[in-house]
Amino acid sequence: MKQQLLKEDDVIREMKKALAETLRIDEDTIQADSSLINDLGAESLDFLDVVYQMEQTFGIKMARHQVLEHVEELFGEDTAVDPDSGELTPGAVALLKLRFGEESVEIPEDMDMDDVPTLVTVRSMSRAVLDILDTLPSACEACGATDWKRDDNKIACSACDAPGTFENGDDLTRAWLTKAQEEHKLF
Ligand SMILES: [Zn+2]
């Protein structure tokens, strides 16, 4: 269900804190629309670090694989990347536009798979966190109560204090992809 306890601003604030610490940069230099790689200089290991910090902060499991890695698993070999040119397929580019389009980032038609992580911004990563938080069940799995509270940055049951349970990021990505494919027939 769409939870109301943590908002986009809360997640962006924690994301900025984690990035400032990981990248040893001033928090004030980080904007919601900053690309982690292009604007903040993050490398692969920094991603893992920030993902881990977000998981600890909010009590969630984020995706380990980026969206296009799931595409070939779900829709078949060579659906995301053209094996001859090494470029993304038109379906993959259209998919990235769906996923990142509202970020006003430029997605070139001849984008390379390796460049996809440059699309990740503070805001898009925060949305991924929120999407997971929004899978909070209406009732606590431990006691059945239907009232949640916010304890620091974690969601917990008001009745028994059990932590909220959420779907994990990779499952959520696959569900999103299946729905996107049904609606847009990209592959
Ligand atoms: Zn409970």
Residues whose N, C-alpha, C, O or C-beta is under 5 A from the ligand:
A	BS01	ZN	C140 A142 C143 G144 A145 C157 A159 C160 D161 A162
